[in-house]
Each structure stands twice: as C-alpha cells, then as structure tokens.
C-alpha cells in the first residue's frame, strides 16, 4: 500500500525569501517576517497518508510503502501511531536535504534588522550580530554577540549581551532568571534573579530580584534590588546626575508601583478637568458628564491595585540582610535606601559596605572581609 508524506509545516520555507506579514487592514508589518517555524514538544510535524483509489501524488511528493520517516534530531515517531511524526523538543522545524529536523537553538548569523524582522522563538536564540533599534527578540535563553541598541529582549531564562547595550533610552531587557552584559548605557533591565555588568552601567534603570554586580562604574540612574549591590570601582559621580539605590523590596512591585502611580496622576488630572467642564456647563459638558463615571472607575481600580500591591508577604525582604558593597570609591550625588532608611552618602568614601541596623543605614570598613 503506497503512502505519501503530508507535512504540517512548510518544508520549502526559505529565509532568503522572507516577506512582511499582511495585516487585516491590508497594510504589511515590516517587523514581522516569520523568521522561524516554531513547534512545541508533541506537536504533529508530518504523517503518512494512504492514496485513495486512482489518486496520483503531486510532483515532488515523498512516496513510500515502509512508513520510514526521513527525520533527524528533535523528532520522534508517535508510539500510538507509527504513521505520525512528532516534535520531541520545543524549537523550530525545518526540512534539510529532505530530512525533518527540530532544533532547540535558533541561530541567526547576522544583525536583527529589516532583513530578519523580529525574532520570536520557543527555544534558545543565538544572534551572531547585534539587535538594531526598534526590533524584538524573544526566546527561552538569548545570547547576542553584537551590540544591543534601542531594542526589546524577552527571555524566560537568561540573557547574555557579549558586546554590551547601547540603549539610547529605548532598550528594555527582561529575563526570568539573570542578565549578563559587557556594559549598559541608557537602558532598562529587569531580571528575576541577578544582573551582572562586566564593565560600566551608565544612566540605566536596573531591577534585580536578588543581586546586582557592576565590576566597573555604576553612575546615574536607579537600581532596585531585593538583596545586594556590588560596585567594584566607583559608585556614582558627576555633579549633574544622581545615582539612587533601593534595596529590600521586590523590584518588580516597585516597577508596577511607579507605573500605577503615574497612571493615577494622569487620571486625577482627567477627572478634575471633566468635573470643571461639567461645573461650567460649557460645550463639552454633556460629553464630560458621560466620560466622568468611566474615569472615576478607572481611578478606583488603579488605587485598589496600589493598595493590594504591597499587601503580599513577598513584597518586602529582610532589610538586615541587605548590603551595598563598594571596594572602590563613592562619588557625588549618591543616595542609598534600605527599607524605609535613606542615606545621602558623603562623596569620597572608599572601601565601604552599607547595611541596615535598627532603622538606619550604617557604613563599615572594609567592604570585603577575608
């Protein structure tokens, strides 16, 4: 009995012929070129199908009588049905020299730009070049060998930026676990666990669930950490920019708190403007009268979310275990907060560790005890 092989993905897919995806309104998305064909473990990749009587195979079809799948790594035959081929791992599927493969790591040997579009993968992603401004890379773990510009990176696991981050105020990186980068400038980094900067961090907003370590200089911006901060050479410096550290709280809750408070301020102004219009009885009186209840409901919702945000026990850590460790020196305009205690650090302090003791922040020497 002859069978033909029916693919449940595009076996003729070629990255050299990528085209922008069409939107519902008829326009095209220049950032979405469909670079990878993602599959998850257990997904049907191909199956052998019997020919019906008198049916002839299409030109180029794979025809066989022994039901042996042409497949390589990352695939498995369905134990319940030998005519079905399944993905064995999460990754991207392709057909190479007639053989079906699923690879866990998506390797992109160039910059992420308009030639590749955004990269969205269910497995790991290795970028051989940089990530240009405006583009997105998503994956389980992400490694970028070139420079990350004003782009967005999202990883369930870790992110490694081997050449560093030149964010231009637009880069945002999120990792479920940790982030490591050569340096970072004008970027926002969120890590569920740790952030490690091998060089300098300049004018960034850093959110580390556990620890932050900057081997060089940490100057400008803000850093929020659950447990500890280490700065090897210099913390702060420069008369025009302040460096603020806050430890002892869940950094993601701080980020949500900042977002919600900004939204509450916006809504308060909108509610006040609507009430003024209604009171004056002007041209927009009726429209504002209808809009006002909706704005007040949104305001109540945001304020309720703020109240709930800090009610969970995980929102705060043990302040007494928090540390800011600076074996080098502290420059100008540095403020350290641990819990409710805040300290404006004197300029020129060297080889020091800051910790929380009975509601205050104390300085001790040396920074590292042998």
C-alpha positions as CSV (number, residue, x, y, z in Angstrom):
1,X,0.0,0.0,0.0
2,X,1.7,3.3,-1.1
3,X,1.6,6.3,1.2
4,X,2.5,9.9,0.6
5,X,4.1,12.2,3.3
6,X,1.9,15.1,4.4
7,X,3.8,17.9,6.1
8,X,2.2,20.0,8.8
9,X,4.7,22.8,8.3
10,X,6.2,24.4,5.2
11,X,9.0,22.1,4.0
12,X,10.0,24.6,1.3
13,X,10.4,27.5,3.7
14,X,13.5,29.6,2.9
15,X,14.8,32.5,4.9
16,X,16.1,34.1,1.8
17,X,12.6,34.7,0.6
18,X,11.1,36.3,3.7
19,X,8.2,38.6,3.2
20,X,6.4,41.0,5.6
21,X,3.2,39.7,7.1
22,X,0.0,41.2,5.9
23,X,-2.3,42.9,8.4
24,X,-6.1,42.8,8.4
25,X,-6.3,46.4,7.1
26,X,-4.3,45.5,4.0
27,X,-1.0,47.0,5.2
28,X,2.1,45.0,5.9
29,X,4.2,44.6,9.1
30,X,7.8,45.3,8.1
31,X,9.0,44.0,11.5
32,X,7.2,40.6,11.2
33,X,8.8,38.4,8.5
34,X,8.1,35.0,10.2
35,X,11.8,34.1,10.6
36,X,11.2,30.8,12.3
37,X,8.6,28.0,12.2
38,X,8.1,27.3,15.9
39,X,6.9,24.0,17.3
40,X,6.4,22.6,20.8
41,X,7.1,19.1,22.0
42,X,4.4,16.7,21.0
43,X,3.2,18.8,18.0
44,X,2.4,16.9,14.8
45,X,5.1,17.5,12.1
46,X,4.2,15.1,9.4
47,X,2.2,11.9,8.7
48,X,1.9,9.2,6.1
49,X,-1.4,9.2,4.3
50,X,-2.8,6.5,2.1
51,X,-3.5,7.2,-1.5
52,X,-7.2,6.9,-2.5
53,X,-8.0,4.8,-5.5
54,X,-7.0,6.4,-8.7
55,X,-5.1,9.2,-6.9
56,X,-1.7,10.3,-8.2
57,X,0.9,12.0,-6.0
58,X,1.7,15.6,-6.6
59,X,5.1,16.3,-8.2
60,X,7.8,16.3,-5.6
61,X,5.8,14.3,-3.0
62,X,7.6,11.8,-0.9
63,X,6.1,8.4,-1.6
64,X,6.9,5.2,0.3
65,X,5.5,1.8,1.3
66,X,7.5,1.1,4.5
67,X,6.4,4.2,6.6
68,X,10.0,5.2,7.4
69,X,10.2,8.9,8.2
70,X,13.0,11.0,6.8
71,X,13.9,12.7,10.0
72,X,16.8,13.7,12.2
73,X,17.3,15.4,15.6
74,X,14.4,16.6,17.7
75,X,11.7,14.3,16.2
76,X,10.1,11.1,17.3
77,X,7.6,8.7,15.9
78,X,4.3,8.7,17.7
79,X,4.2,5.5,19.8
80,X,0.4,5.3,19.5
81,X,0.5,5.7,15.7
82,X,3.7,4.9,13.6
83,X,2.3,6.9,10.7
84,X,2.7,10.2,12.7
85,X,5.9,12.1,13.3
86,X,6.0,14.4,16.4
87,X,8.3,17.1,17.7
88,X,10.4,15.7,20.6
89,X,11.5,19.2,21.9
90,X,10.5,22.8,21.8
91,X,12.2,24.6,18.9
92,X,12.0,25.4,15.3
93,X,11.3,22.9,12.5
94,X,12.9,22.8,9.1
95,X,13.5,20.4,6.2
96,X,17.2,20.0,5.4
97,X,18.1,17.8,2.4
98,X,14.7,16.1,2.7
99,X,15.2,15.3,6.4
100,X,12.8,16.8,9.0
101,X,14.7,18.4,11.9
102,X,13.7,20.3,15.1
103,X,16.5,22.3,16.7
104,X,16.2,23.8,20.1
105,X,18.6,26.7,19.3
106,X,17.7,29.2,16.6
107,X,21.0,30.6,15.3
108,X,20.8,34.0,13.4
109,X,24.1,34.7,11.9
110,X,23.6,38.4,11.3
111,X,22.1,41.6,12.8
112,X,18.5,41.6,13.8
113,X,17.1,44.2,11.4
114,X,14.7,44.6,8.5
115,X,16.4,41.6,6.8
116,X,15.3,39.3,9.6
117,X,12.4,41.1,11.3
118,X,11.6,40.4,14.9
119,X,12.7,37.0,16.2
120,X,10.2,35.1,18.3
121,X,11.3,31.6,19.3
122,X,10.1,28.9,21.8
123,X,13.7,27.6,22.2
124,X,17.0,29.4,22.7
125,X,18.2,32.2,20.4
126,X,21.8,32.9,19.4
127,X,22.3,36.2,17.5
128,X,25.6,36.4,15.7
129,X,25.3,40.2,15.1
130,X,23.6,43.0,17.0
131,X,20.0,43.9,17.6
132,X,19.0,47.2,15.9
133,X,16.7,49.8,17.4
134,X,13.0,49.1,17.2
135,X,13.3,45.3,16.9
136,X,12.3,42.5,19.3
137,X,13.9,39.2,20.2
138,X,12.0,36.6,22.3
139,X,13.2,33.2,23.4
140,X,13.9,30.8,26.2
141,X,17.5,32.0,26.6
142,X,19.0,34.7,24.4
143,X,22.7,35.3,23.6
144,X,23.6,38.4,21.5
145,X,27.2,38.6,20.2
146,X,26.9,42.1,18.8
147,X,25.6,45.4,20.4
148,X,22.0,45.7,21.6
149,X,20.7,49.1,20.6
150,X,17.2,50.6,21.4
151,X,15.6,47.1,21.1
152,X,13.5,44.8,23.3
153,X,14.7,41.4,24.5
154,X,12.5,39.0,26.4
155,X,13.7,35.7,27.8
156,X,12.1,33.1,30.1
157,X,15.6,32.2,31.2
158,X,18.7,34.3,30.8
159,X,20.1,37.0,28.6
160,X,23.7,37.4,27.7
161,X,24.9,40.5,25.7
162,X,28.5,39.9,24.8
163,X,29.2,43.3,23.3
164,X,27.1,45.4,25.6
165,X,23.9,47.5,25.4
166,X,23.8,51.0,23.9
167,X,20.2,51.7,24.6
168,X,19.6,55.3,23.7
169,X,16.8,55.5,26.2
170,X,14.8,52.9,24.3
171,X,16.3,49.5,25.2
172,X,14.3,47.2,27.6
173,X,15.6,43.7,28.5
174,X,13.6,41.2,30.6
175,X,14.9,37.9,31.9
176,X,13.1,35.4,34.1
177,X,16.5,34.5,35.5
178,X,19.6,36.6,35.0
179,X,21.2,39.1,32.7
180,X,24.9,39.5,31.9
181,X,26.3,42.2,29.7
182,X,29.7,43.7,28.9
183,X,28.3,47.2,29.7
184,X,25.0,49.1,29.6
185,X,24.0,52.7,28.8
186,X,20.6,54.3,28.9
187,X,18.6,51.1,29.1
188,X,16.1,49.4,31.4
189,X,17.0,45.9,32.7
190,X,14.7,43.5,34.6
191,X,16.0,40.2,35.9
192,X,14.1,37.8,38.2
193,X,17.4,36.8,39.8
194,X,20.7,38.6,39.1
195,X,22.2,41.3,36.9
196,X,26.0,41.2,36.2
197,X,27.7,44.1,34.3
198,X,31.3,43.3,33.4
199,X,32.2,47.0,32.8
200,X,30.2,50.1,33.5
201,X,26.5,50.9,33.9
202,X,25.6,54.5,32.9
203,X,22.2,56.1,33.4
204,X,20.2,52.9,33.5
205,X,17.2,51.7,35.4
206,X,18.1,48.2,36.9
207,X,15.6,45.9,38.5
208,X,17.3,42.8,40.0
209,X,15.2,40.3,42.1
210,X,18.2,39.2,44.0
211,X,21.6,40.7,43.3
212,X,23.3,43.4,41.2
213,X,27.0,43.3,40.5
214,X,28.8,46.0,38.4
215,X,32.5,45.3,38.1
216,X,33.4,48.8,36.9
217,X,31.4,52.0,37.5
218,X,27.7,52.5,38.3
219,X,26.8,56.1,37.7
220,X,23.5,57.8,37.1
221,X,20.0,56.2,37.1
222,X,18.4,53.9,39.6
223,X,18.9,50.4,40.8
224,X,16.3,48.3,42.7
225,X,17.5,45.0,44.3
226,X,16.0,42.5,46.6
227,X,19.2,41.6,48.4
228,X,22.6,43.1,47.5
229,X,24.5,45.5,45.3
230,X,28.3,45.2,44.5
231,X,30.1,48.0,42.7
232,X,33.8,47.3,42.1
233,X,35.4,50.6,41.0
234,X,33.1,53.6,41.6
235,X,29.5,54.2,42.7
236,X,28.1,57.5,41.4
237,X,30.0,60.6,40.4
238,X,29.2,63.6,38.3
239,X,27.5,66.8,39.5
240,X,24.6,66.6,37.0
241,X,23.3,63.1,37.7
242,X,22.1,61.4,40.8
243,X,22.6,57.7,41.4
244,X,19.9,56.1,43.6
245,X,19.9,52.6,45.0
246,X,16.9,51.0,46.8
247,X,17.2,47.5,48.5
248,X,14.9,45.3,50.5
249,X,11.8,45.3,48.3
250,X,10.6,43.2,45.4
251,X,11.9,45.2,42.4
252,X,9.0,44.2,40.1
253,X,6.5,45.5,42.6
254,X,8.4,48.8,42.7
255,X,8.1,49.0,38.9
256,X,4.4,48.3,39.0
257,X,4.0,50.8,41.8
258,X,5.7,53.5,39.7
259,X,3.5,52.7,36.7
260,X,0.3,52.7,38.7
261,X,1.2,56.0,40.5
262,X,1.9,57.6,37.1
263,X,-1.5,56.4,35.8
264,X,-3.3,57.6,39.0
265,X,-1.7,61.1,38.4
266,X,-3.0,61.1,34.8
267,X,-6.5,60.0,35.8
268,X,-6.7,62.6,38.7
269,X,-6.0,65.4,36.2
270,X,-8.5,64.0,33.7
271,X,-11.2,63.6,36.4
272,X,-10.5,67.2,37.6
273,X,-10.7,68.6,34.0
274,X,-14.0,66.7,33.4
275,X,-15.5,68.0,36.7
276,X,-14.6,71.6,35.8
277,X,-16.2,71.2,32.4
278,X,-19.4,69.9,34.0
279,X,-19.5,72.6,36.6
280,X,-19.0,75.4,34.0
281,X,-21.7,73.9,31.7
282,X,-19.6,74.6,28.6
283,X,-19.8,73.0,25.2
284,X,-18.2,69.7,26.4
285,X,-20.5,69.5,29.5
286,X,-22.6,66.6,28.2
287,X,-19.6,64.6,26.8
288,X,-17.7,65.1,30.1
289,X,-20.7,64.1,32.1
290,X,-20.8,60.8,30.3
291,X,-17.0,60.3,30.5
292,X,-16.6,61.1,34.2
293,X,-18.0,57.8,35.6
294,X,-15.7,55.8,33.4
295,X,-12.6,57.8,34.5
296,X,-13.7,57.5,38.2
297,X,-14.0,53.7,37.9
298,X,-10.5,53.5,36.3
299,X,-9.1,55.7,39.1
300,X,-10.7,53.5,41.8
301,X,-9.3,50.4,40.1
302,X,-5.7,51.8,40.0
303,X,-5.9,52.9,43.6
304,X,-7.2,49.4,44.6
305,X,-4.3,47.8,42.7
306,X,-1.8,50.0,44.5
307,X,-3.3,49.1,47.9
308,X,-3.1,45.3,47.1
309,X,0.4,45.6,45.6
310,X,2.3,45.8,48.9
311,X,-0.1,43.6,51.0
312,X,1.7,40.3,49.9
313,X,4.4,39.0,52.3
314,X,6.8,38.6,49.3
315,X,6.7,42.3,48.7
316,X,9.5,43.0,51.2
317,X,12.7,41.2,52.2
318,X,14.7,41.1,55.4
319,X,16.3,44.5,55.5
320,X,19.0,43.3,57.9
321,X,20.5,41.0,55.2
322,X,20.8,43.7,52.5
323,X,24.2,45.0,51.6
324,X,25.7,47.6,49.3
325,X,29.4,46.7,48.8
326,X,31.9,49.2,47.3
327,X,35.5,48.1,47.3
328,X,36.4,51.2,45.3
329,X,35.1,54.7,45.9
330,X,31.8,56.6,46.2
331,X,31.4,59.7,44.0
332,X,29.0,62.6,44.2
333,X,25.2,62.5,44.4
334,X,24.7,59.0,45.7
335,X,21.6,58.1,47.7
336,X,21.1,54.6,49.2
337,X,17.8,53.3,50.6
338,X,17.4,50.1,52.5
339,X,13.8,49.6,53.5
340,X,12.5,52.9,55.0
341,X,16.0,54.1,55.8
342,X,17.7,56.6,53.4
343,X,21.3,57.8,53.4
344,X,22.9,60.6,51.3
345,X,26.4,59.2,51.0
346,X,29.3,61.6,51.5
347,X,31.5,61.9,48.5
348,X,34.9,60.3,48.6
349,X,34.1,57.4,50.9
350,X,36.2,54.3,50.0
351,X,36.3,50.6,50.6
352,X,32.9,50.5,52.4
353,X,29.9,48.4,52.9
354,X,26.5,49.8,53.7
355,X,23.9,47.8,55.8
356,X,20.7,48.3,57.7
357,X,20.8,48.4,61.5
358,X,17.8,49.3,63.7
359,X,16.1,51.6,61.2
360,X,19.3,53.3,59.9
361,X,22.0,52.7,57.3
362,X,25.5,52.4,58.7
363,X,28.9,52.4,56.9
364,X,31.6,49.9,57.8
365,X,35.1,49.2,56.6
366,X,36.5,47.3,54.8
367,X,34.0,46.4,52.0
368,X,35.0,42.8,51.9
369,X,36.1,40.8,54.9
370,X,38.5,37.9,54.4
